[in-house]
Amino acid sequence: MVNFYYVMFIVGLFFIAILIILWGRLSKKSKKTYTTNIRICPKCKSKNIKADFSAHSFAQGSVFNKYKCNNCGFAGIFFPEIDKKSK
């Protein structure tokens, strides 16, 4: 008959090995580089863009994807994004 404590010892070692493997994978720093994008106005090429929270955008239901240029007043959902480094 197999000893209960021996089986629990083997199961415990198995779980410790799993935890060590998972800790090694989760603690490695990600080597992904993220780029920062900025929106530009398609009309005047300005970078002074803010989200449009006007009553008109609330009525249309597009409050979360509508933007407005603070320089020329252009408002819409199409504002292209470029890399911050490629000004």
DSSP file (Angstrom, degrees, kcal/mol; ACC not computed):
  #  RESIDUE AA STRUCTURE BP1 BP2  ACC     N-H-->O    O-->H-N    N-H-->O    O-->H-N    TCO  KAPPA ALPHA  PHI   PSI    X-CA   Y-CA   Z-CA
    1    1 A M              0   0    0      0, 0.0     2,-0.3     0, 0.0     0, 0.0   0.000 360.0 360.0 360.0 138.4    0.0    0.0    0.0
    2    2 A V        -     0   0    0      1,-0.1     2,-0.2     2,-0.0     3,-0.0  -0.560 360.0-113.3 -81.5 137.0    1.3    3.5   -1.0
    3    3 A N     >  -     0   0    0     -2,-0.3     4,-1.7     1,-0.1     5,-0.1  -0.501  15.5-141.3 -71.0 133.4    2.0    5.9    1.8
    4    4 A F  H  > S+     0   0    0      1,-0.2     4,-2.3    -2,-0.2     5,-0.2   0.881 101.3  52.5 -63.2 -40.4   -0.4    8.9    1.8
    5    5 A Y  H  > S+     0   0    0      1,-0.2     4,-2.0     2,-0.2    -1,-0.2   0.851 106.2  53.5 -67.9 -33.9    2.3   11.3    2.8
    6    6 A Y  H  > S+     0   0    0      2,-0.2     4,-2.1     1,-0.2    -1,-0.2   0.918 109.7  47.7 -65.2 -43.4    4.6   10.2    0.0
    7    7 A V  H  X S+     0   0    0     -4,-1.7     4,-2.4     1,-0.2    -2,-0.2   0.916 112.0  49.5 -64.5 -43.2    1.8   10.8   -2.6
    8    8 A M  H  X S+     0   0    0     -4,-2.3     4,-2.3     1,-0.2    -1,-0.2   0.857 109.3  53.3 -64.8 -34.4    1.1   14.3   -1.1
    9    9 A F  H  X S+     0   0    0     -4,-2.0     4,-2.3     2,-0.2    -2,-0.2   0.919 110.4  46.1 -64.9 -44.3    4.9   15.0   -1.2
   10   10 A I  H  X S+     0   0    0     -4,-2.1     4,-2.0     2,-0.2    -2,-0.2   0.911 113.5  48.9 -65.4 -43.5    5.0   14.1   -4.9
   11   11 A V  H  X S+     0   0    0     -4,-2.4     4,-2.2     2,-0.2    -2,-0.2   0.902 110.8  51.4 -63.3 -41.2    1.9   16.1   -5.7
   12   12 A G  H  X S+     0   0    0     -4,-2.3     4,-2.3     1,-0.2    -2,-0.2   0.908 109.1  49.8 -62.1 -43.6    3.3   19.1   -3.8
   13   13 A L  H  X S+     0   0    0     -4,-2.3     4,-2.3     1,-0.2    -1,-0.2   0.885 109.1  53.3 -61.8 -38.2    6.6   18.9   -5.8
   14   14 A F  H  X S+     0   0    0     -4,-2.0     4,-2.1     2,-0.2    -2,-0.2   0.931 110.5  45.9 -62.0 -46.3    4.6   18.8   -9.0
   15   15 A F  H  X S+     0   0    0     -4,-2.2     4,-2.4     1,-0.2    -2,-0.2   0.867 111.2  52.4 -67.1 -35.8    2.7   22.0   -8.1
   16   16 A I  H  X S+     0   0    0     -4,-2.3     4,-2.2     2,-0.2    -1,-0.2   0.903 109.2  50.1 -65.2 -40.2    5.9   23.8   -7.0
   17   17 A A  H  X S+     0   0    0     -4,-2.3     4,-2.1     2,-0.2    -2,-0.2   0.905 110.5  49.7 -64.3 -40.7    7.4   22.9  -10.3
   18   18 A I  H  X S+     0   0    0     -4,-2.1     4,-2.5     1,-0.2    -2,-0.2   0.922 110.9  49.8 -62.9 -44.0    4.4   24.3  -12.2
   19   19 A L  H  X S+     0   0    0     -4,-2.4     4,-2.5     1,-0.2    -2,-0.2   0.884 109.6  51.1 -63.5 -38.8    4.5   27.5  -10.1
   20   20 A I  H  X S+     0   0    0     -4,-2.2     4,-2.0     2,-0.2    -1,-0.2   0.909 111.5  47.7 -64.5 -42.0    8.2   28.0  -10.9
   21   21 A I  H  X S+     0   0    0     -4,-2.1     4,-1.7     2,-0.2    -2,-0.2   0.931 114.4  45.7 -65.0 -45.5    7.6   27.5  -14.6
   22   22 A L  H  X S+     0   0    0     -4,-2.5     4,-2.4     1,-0.2     5,-0.2   0.882 111.0  53.1 -66.3 -38.0    4.7   30.0  -14.6
   23   23 A W  H  X S+     0   0    0     -4,-2.5     4,-2.0     1,-0.2    -1,-0.2   0.894 108.1  51.3 -63.8 -39.4    6.6   32.5  -12.5
   24   24 A G  H  X S+     0   0    0     -4,-2.0     4,-0.7     1,-0.2    -1,-0.2   0.878 112.7  45.1 -65.2 -37.7    9.5   32.4  -15.0
   25   25 A R  H  < S+     0   0    0     -4,-1.7     3,-0.2     1,-0.2    -2,-0.2   0.877 116.4  44.6 -74.3 -37.1    7.2   33.1  -17.9
   26   26 A L  H  < S+     0   0    0     -4,-2.4    -2,-0.2     1,-0.2    -1,-0.2   0.773 109.5  55.1 -79.5 -25.5    5.2   35.8  -16.2
   27   27 A S  H  < S+     0   0    0     -4,-2.0    -1,-0.2    -5,-0.2     2,-0.2   0.649  81.4 104.3 -85.0 -13.5    8.2   37.7  -14.8
   28   28 A K  S  < S-     0   0    0     -4,-0.7     2,-0.2    -3,-0.2     3,-0.0  -0.475  78.0-117.9 -67.9 134.6   10.0   38.1  -18.1
   29   29 A K        -     0   0    0     -2,-0.2     2,-0.2     1,-0.1    -1,-0.1  -0.494  28.6-110.5 -74.6 142.1    9.7   41.6  -19.4
   30   30 A S        -     0   0    0     -2,-0.2    -1,-0.1     1,-0.1    -3,-0.0  -0.501  17.4-154.8 -72.6 138.0    8.0   42.0  -22.7
   31   31 A K        +     0   0    0     -2,-0.2     2,-0.2     2,-0.1    -1,-0.1   0.249  54.8 121.9 -97.0  11.7   10.2   43.0  -25.5
   32   32 A K        -     0   0    0      1,-0.0     2,-0.5     2,-0.0    -2,-0.1  -0.539  52.8-147.8 -75.2 138.9    7.4   44.6  -27.5
   33   33 A T        -     0   0    0     -2,-0.2     2,-0.4     2,-0.0    -2,-0.1  -0.932   9.4-151.7-108.2 130.3    7.8   48.2  -28.3
   34   34 A Y        -     0   0    0     -2,-0.5     2,-0.3     2,-0.0    -2,-0.0  -0.819   5.7-143.7-103.3 138.4    4.7   50.3  -28.4
   35   35 A T        -     0   0    0     -2,-0.4     2,-0.6    49,-0.0    48,-0.0  -0.747  12.4-129.9 -99.6 148.6    4.4   53.4  -30.6
   36   36 A T        -     0   0    0     -2,-0.3    48,-2.5     2,-0.0     2,-0.3  -0.866  24.7-160.0 -98.9 124.1    2.6   56.5  -29.6
   37   37 A N  E     -A   83   0A   0     -2,-0.6     2,-0.3    46,-0.2    46,-0.2  -0.779   4.9-163.6-104.3 146.9    0.1   57.7  -32.2
   38   38 A I  E     -A   82   0A   0     44,-2.5    44,-2.5    -2,-0.3     2,-0.3  -0.947  19.2-122.3-125.6 151.0   -1.4   61.2  -32.6
   39   39 A R  E     -A   81   0A   0     -2,-0.3     2,-0.3    42,-0.2    42,-0.2  -0.677  23.4-162.3 -91.2 144.6   -4.4   62.3  -34.5
   40   40 A I        -     0   0    0     40,-2.3     7,-0.2    -2,-0.3    29,-0.0  -0.937  25.4-109.3-124.6 151.9   -4.1   65.0  -37.2
   41   41 A C     >  -     0   0    0      5,-2.2     4,-1.6    -2,-0.3    38,-0.1  -0.632  18.2-148.0 -77.3 130.6   -6.9   67.0  -38.8
   42   42 A P  T  4 S+     0   0    0      0, 0.0    -1,-0.1     0, 0.0    37,-0.1   0.682  95.1  47.5 -72.7 -15.4   -7.5   66.0  -42.4
   43   43 A K  T  4 S+     0   0    0      3,-0.1    -2,-0.0     1,-0.0    -3,-0.0   0.919 131.6   9.1 -90.9 -51.0   -8.4   69.6  -43.3
   44   44 A C  T  4 S-     0   0    0      2,-0.1    -1,-0.0    30,-0.0    -3,-0.0   0.406  90.8-123.9-114.6   1.6   -5.7   71.8  -41.7
   45   45 A K     <  +     0   0    0     -4,-1.6     2,-0.2     1,-0.2     0, 0.0   0.742  57.1 153.5  61.6  27.6   -3.1   69.1  -40.6
   46   46 A S        -     0   0    0      1,-0.1    -5,-2.2     2,-0.1    -1,-0.2  -0.520  45.1-149.8 -84.2 153.7   -3.2   70.4  -37.0
   47   47 A K  S    S+     0   0    0     -7,-0.2     2,-1.6    -2,-0.2    -8,-0.2   0.320  70.5 105.1-101.3   5.6   -2.4   68.2  -34.1
   48   48 A N        +     0   0    0      2,-0.0    22,-2.7    -7,-0.0    23,-0.4  -0.581  49.7 149.2 -88.4  75.2   -4.8   70.1  -31.7
   49   49 A I  E     +B   69   0B   0     -2,-1.6     2,-0.3    20,-0.2    20,-0.2  -0.895  20.3 177.1-115.6 136.8   -7.5   67.5  -31.7
   50   50 A K  E     -B   68   0B   0     18,-2.3    18,-2.9    -2,-0.4     2,-0.1  -0.935  39.2 -91.8-132.9 159.2   -9.9   66.8  -28.8
   51   51 A A  E     -B   67   0B   0     -2,-0.3     2,-0.8    16,-0.2    16,-0.3  -0.477  42.0-122.8 -68.7 141.3  -12.9   64.4  -28.4
   52   52 A D        +     0   0    0     14,-2.5    14,-0.2    -2,-0.1    13,-0.1  -0.788  36.3 168.6 -93.6 109.2  -16.2   66.0  -29.3
   53   53 A F        +     0   0    0     -2,-0.8    -1,-0.1     4,-0.1    10,-0.1  -0.127  29.2 138.9-108.6  35.0  -18.6   65.9  -26.4
   54   54 A S     >  -     0   0    0      1,-0.1     4,-1.7     9,-0.0     5,-0.1  -0.269  68.0-109.9 -76.9 166.7  -21.2   68.3  -27.9
   55   55 A A  H  > S+     0   0    0      1,-0.2     4,-2.2     2,-0.2     5,-0.1   0.831 118.0  58.7 -65.2 -31.6  -24.9   67.8  -27.6
   56   56 A H  H  > S+     0   0    0      1,-0.2     4,-1.6     2,-0.2    -1,-0.2   0.903 105.8  47.1 -65.5 -40.9  -25.0   67.1  -31.3
   57   57 A S  H  >>S+     0   0    0      1,-0.2     5,-1.4     2,-0.2     4,-1.0   0.844 110.9  52.6 -70.8 -31.6  -22.6   64.1  -31.0
   58   58 A F  H  <5S+     0   0    0     -4,-1.7     3,-0.3     2,-0.2    -2,-0.2   0.901 108.3  51.0 -65.6 -40.2  -24.6   62.8  -28.0
   59   59 A A  H  <5S+     0   0    0     -4,-2.2    -2,-0.2     1,-0.2    -1,-0.2   0.847 110.5  48.7 -67.1 -33.3  -27.8   63.0  -30.1
   60   60 A Q  H  <5S-     0   0    0     -4,-1.6    -1,-0.2    -5,-0.1    -2,-0.2   0.706 107.9-126.2 -77.7 -19.7  -26.1   61.0  -32.9
   61   61 A G  T  <5S+     0   0    0     -4,-1.0     3,-0.3    -3,-0.3    -3,-0.2   0.620  82.2 109.6  83.4  12.7  -24.8   58.4  -30.5
   62   62 A S    > < +     0   0    0     -5,-1.4     3,-0.7     1,-0.2     4,-0.3  -0.174  29.2 125.6-112.1  39.3  -21.3   58.8  -31.7
   63   63 A V  T 3  S+     0   0    0     -6,-0.3     3,-0.4     1,-0.2    -1,-0.2   0.785  71.9  51.2 -70.5 -26.4  -19.9   60.5  -28.7
   64   64 A F  T 3  S+     0   0    0     -3,-0.3    -1,-0.2     1,-0.2    -2,-0.1   0.592 117.8  34.3 -90.6  -9.3  -17.0   58.0  -28.2
   65   65 A N  S <  S+     0   0    0     -3,-0.7     2,-0.4   -13,-0.1    -1,-0.2   0.115  93.1  99.8-130.3  23.8  -15.6   58.1  -31.8
   66   66 A K        -     0   0    0     -3,-0.4   -14,-2.5    -4,-0.3     2,-0.3  -0.933  47.9-173.7-113.8 135.5  -16.2   61.7  -32.8
   67   67 A Y  E     -BC  51  76B   0      9,-2.9     9,-2.2    -2,-0.4     2,-0.4  -0.841  10.1-152.9-126.0 160.6  -13.4   64.3  -32.7
   68   68 A K  E     -BC  50  75B   0    -18,-2.9   -18,-2.3    -2,-0.3     2,-0.4  -0.999  16.0-130.6-138.3 135.6  -13.1   68.0  -33.3
   69   69 A C  E  >  -B   49   0B   0      5,-2.9     4,-1.0    -2,-0.4   -20,-0.2  -0.712  10.7-155.2 -82.8 130.2  -10.2   70.1  -34.4
   70   70 A N  T  4 S+     0   0    0    -22,-2.7    -1,-0.1    -2,-0.4   -21,-0.1   0.654  88.8  51.3 -81.2 -15.0   -9.6   73.1  -32.1
   71   71 A N  T  4 S+     0   0    0    -23,-0.4    -1,-0.1     3,-0.1   -22,-0.1   0.938 127.9  12.2 -85.7 -53.4   -7.9   75.2  -34.9
   72   72 A C  T  4 S-     0   0    0      2,-0.1    -2,-0.1   -26,-0.0    -1,-0.0   0.598  95.2-121.1-104.6 -12.4  -10.3   75.0  -37.8
   73   73 A G     <  +     0   0    0     -4,-1.0     2,-0.2     1,-0.3    -3,-0.1   0.527  52.8 157.9  86.7   5.6  -13.4   73.5  -36.2
   74   74 A F        -     0   0    0     -6,-0.1    -5,-2.9     1,-0.0     2,-0.4  -0.459  19.1-170.9 -65.4 131.4  -13.6   70.4  -38.4
   75   75 A A  E     +C   68   0B   0     -7,-0.2     2,-0.3    -2,-0.2    -7,-0.2  -0.980  24.8 105.6-127.6 139.7  -15.6   67.7  -36.6
   76   76 A G  E     -C   67   0B   0     -9,-2.2    -9,-2.9    -2,-0.4   -24,-0.1  -0.981  69.6 -94.6 175.2-175.9  -16.1   64.1  -37.7
   77   77 A I  S    S+     0   0    0     -2,-0.3     2,-0.9   -11,-0.2    -1,-0.1   0.589  96.3  82.8 -99.4 -12.5  -15.1   60.5  -37.1
   78   78 A F        +     0   0    0    -11,-0.1    -1,-0.1    -3,-0.1   -12,-0.0  -0.801  44.7 143.9-100.1 100.4  -12.3   60.3  -39.6
   79   79 A F        -     0   0    0     -2,-0.9   -38,-0.1   -38,-0.1   -11,-0.0  -0.931  43.7-135.0-130.1 107.3   -9.1   61.7  -38.1
   80   80 A P        -     0   0    0      0, 0.0   -40,-2.3     0, 0.0     2,-0.4  -0.231  13.8-136.9 -65.6 151.5   -6.0   59.8  -39.3
   81   81 A E  E     -A   39   0A   0    -42,-0.2     2,-0.3   -44,-0.0   -42,-0.2  -0.880  20.4-176.3-109.4 141.2   -3.3   58.8  -36.8
   82   82 A I  E     -A   38   0A   0    -44,-2.5   -44,-2.5    -2,-0.4     2,-0.1  -0.887  36.9 -88.5-128.4 161.8    0.4   59.0  -37.4
   83   83 A D  E     -A   37   0A   0     -2,-0.3     3,-0.4   -46,-0.2   -46,-0.2  -0.434  30.2-131.8 -67.0 143.8    3.4   58.0  -35.4
   84   84 A K  S    S+     0   0    0    -48,-2.5     3,-0.5     1,-0.2    -1,-0.1   0.811 106.9  53.8 -67.3 -28.5    4.6   60.6  -33.0
   85   85 A K  S    S+     0   0    0    -49,-0.3     2,-0.5     1,-0.2    -1,-0.2   0.757  97.9  64.3 -76.5 -25.3    8.2   60.1  -34.2
   86   86 A S              0   0    0     -3,-0.4    -1,-0.2     1,-0.2    -3,-0.1  -0.243 360.0 360.0 -96.6  46.8    7.3   60.6  -37.9
   87   87 A K              0   0    0     -2,-0.5    -1,-0.2    -3,-0.5    -2,-0.1   0.516 360.0 360.0 -61.8 360.0    6.3   64.3  -37.6
